[in-house]
């Protein structure tokens, strides 16, 4: 093997090693990012579920509250006329 071939082999080996190290580092970062996104999505789903349940409670309570408001308004009207 000539000197030129040896130098070229060394240069290519160094670049291959750098690329391999960079690829491993990027893969680790991508895995960490995916795990973080999964945690955020799970928290968002929990928040959405709790908001939905709160909306259901308000929705179910709005019917009786509306009836009470109408009765209160009628009582107020009667008291004003007296």
C-alpha positions in Angstrom: 0.0 0.0 0.0 1.4 3.4 -1.0 1.7 6.4 1.2 -1.2 8.1 -0.6 -3.5 5.2 0.0 -2.5 5.1 3.7 -3.2 8.8 4.1 -6.5 8.5 2.3 -7.5 5.5 4.5 -6.7 7.4 7.7 -8.7 10.4 6.6 -11.7 8.3 5.6 -11.5 6.4 8.9 -11.4 9.6 10.9 -14.4 11.0 9.1 -16.3 7.7 9.5 -15.6 7.6 13.2 -16.8 11.3 13.5 -19.9 10.5 11.5 -20.6 7.5 13.6 -20.2 9.4 16.9 -22.4 12.2 15.6 -25.1 9.7 14.5 -25.1 8.1 17.9 -25.4 11.4 19.7 -28.3 12.5 17.4 -30.1 9.2 18.0 -29.8 9.6 21.8 -31.1 13.2 21.5 -34.0 12.1 19.3 -35.0 9.4 21.8 -34.9 11.9 24.7 -37.0 14.3 22.6 -39.6 11.6 21.8 -39.9 10.7 25.5 -40.4 14.3 26.4 -43.1 14.7 23.8 -44.9 11.6 25.0 -44.9 13.0 28.6 -46.3 16.3 27.4 -49.0 14.5 25.4 -50.0 12.4 28.4 -50.3 15.5 30.5 -52.3 17.3 27.8 -54.7 14.3 27.6 -55.1 14.4 31.4 -55.9 18.1 31.3 -58.4 17.6 28.4 -60.1 14.8 30.3 -60.5 16.9 33.4 -61.8 19.9 31.4 -64.3 17.6 29.7 -65.5 16.3 33.1 -65.8 19.8 34.4 -67.8 20.9 31.3 -70.1 17.9 31.9 -70.7 19.0 35.5 -71.4 22.6 34.4 -73.7 21.3 31.6 -75.6 19.1 33.9 -75.9 21.9 36.5 -76.9 24.6 34.1 -80.5 23.2 33.6 -81.4 23.5 37.3 -79.6 26.8 37.7 -81.5 28.2 34.7 -84.8 27.1 36.3 -83.8 28.8 39.6 -82.9 32.0 37.8 -86.3 32.1 36.1 -88.0 31.6 39.5 -85.8 34.2 41.1 -86.7 36.7 38.3 -90.4 36.0 38.8 -90.1 36.5 42.5 -88.3 39.8 41.9 -91.0 41.0 39.5 -93.7 40.2 42.0 -91.9 42.0 44.8 -91.3 45.1 42.6 -95.0 45.3 41.8 -96.0 45.3 45.5 
